[in-house]
Amino acid sequence: MKKTMLVLRYVFAVILLLFGAIGTYAMLTEGYNPQSEGILLFGKTFRDLHNAIMVSYLGVFVRLSQLFVGILLLTKKYWWIGLLFYLPFAVNIFLIHVIHDNPPVHPGFFASGMVVSILNFILVFYETGRLKQLVVHSQSK
């Protein structure tokens, strides 16, 4: 089980590094272009929501966070910090795709969102023992 989780962690790191690098490179070289992500294929509501996120400062923050978390996941000592840091992003991506992109209007985009979310959820669930140490328990008498 431990080797499986290690493989999942590295797969997750590579996916985040690829998404972050490709998105950051595209934004730096050509600016944000909705057509480069195939947004014109999506329904109006989801397209508007996605464009609003990616055009704002959140788009830059998401892409740079993916790079940061991908690098953290490749370390031996601090990789679990990357999991915790990316957890709010994963929850947000999951809920946006389940609520606003239902039924999926673009299977590849839906699948990529689900993969990064579910991989993060699985790895966080597997590491609950380590993460419980971060919770402060008050000692009441």
Disulfide bonds with the S-S distance in Angstrom:
none
